[in-house]
Amino acid sequence: MAAALLQEIPNGEKLILIGSDCPAITTELLQKGFKALQTDDLILGPAHDGGYYLIGVNSSNGIKTIQQLFNDIPWGTSDVLDKTLRQAENLQLHVHLLPTLHDIDTPDDLKHFNHHSHSE
């Protein structure tokens, strides 16, 4: 994720990277994210499992800050979001959280998605 974001940072963009495992992401949600990046440094879309399905950065923070944001994150654990938020606080970044959604990492997650997508 860091490499993907850092590749585009020099272009002076507001960037959002989404996971391919969160079918509930909508165009409206992405629009809200880009709007938040007009005033905030970082946006995160929390996932119910303690990770996040979306991360967005304002390139004005610079490459070094974005690199530091990803340091010492326990990927694949329920602490990813919390550790990322602590890193952001240490870097004095203004963070905007989007709604919490379910992503699909396990067979149980897929069962949850199938159950809720048919009941709506």
Summary of the structure (lengths in Angstrom):
residues: 120
radius of gyration: 14.5
end to end distance: 32.1
largest distance: 45.1
contacts: 346
relative contact order: 0.21
helix: 45%
strand: 18%
